[in-house]
Amino acid sequence: MENIFNLLINRLKKSIPLLIIIPLLLAGLGYFFEIKSEPVVSYAAKAKIELGFYDDVNMNNAETAKGFITGYSFLESTFPDYEPEDLEALRSGIVINTLSGTSLELIYRSDNEEEVEEGLDRLVEAFLTYDNGKFEEKSAINEDSLEALNGKDVGEESIVDKEKFIYELKNELLTLYPAQLTEPVMVNESRSEDFSSKKRAVLGGLIGITIVFGYMVVPLLFREEDM
């Protein structure tokens, strides 16, 4: 072992020029030799929705609303012109993040800019339309109840209760609201990072060092095995 170590030291001394020249040469070639390649471009459309408040556990809760939006039934009704395979591709490209208990971030990724913008626009519009319908239903129920209560004759002993119910219904109507789009659909473009000249130079230098190391060590290993 001591003998092979001494031989390695001697070969290292003799190979110092190679140890300097070859890595520098390959690093230089890597720096100036540009690899022609088309960057991979992808697009992400994003929007944010603040959910409404009208006493609906499915539409007013972020987790359940998330499941509703990504459900096949809702997507199928929103994109009736899509073939099943296209609908599945769209579904796989949709990501919904729950920012809070009542806030959602919707993201749709694809390699087609028009597709992501149009797709998320349709998705957001369909959800807000459906949500507004549920809100209107709830408001109509409360308004009908209020109208019926106002027109109901009660005895003197029930007047206080009647006024109390009317007050509560009016307050509830004032607090109800549908979902709102807090951040409109925006499309961002992302490109795969090119293999820069600096990275190519580093890679070339490492390859050069590996070559010189192999040149110095491999013959000594074979020599050791023959001994």
Secondary structure, DSSP 8 states (H G I E B T S, - for coil): -HHHHHHHHHHHHHTHHHHHHHHHHHHHHHHH--------EEEEEEEEEE--BSS-TTTSSHHHHHHHHHSHHHHHHH-TTS-HHHHHHHHHHEEEEEEETTEEEEEEEES-HHHHHHHHHHHHHHHHHHHHHHHHHHHHHHHHHHHHHHT----GGGHHHHHHHHHHHHHHHHH-B--EEEEEEEEEEEE-----HHHHHHHHHHHHHHHHHHHHHHHHHHHHHH-
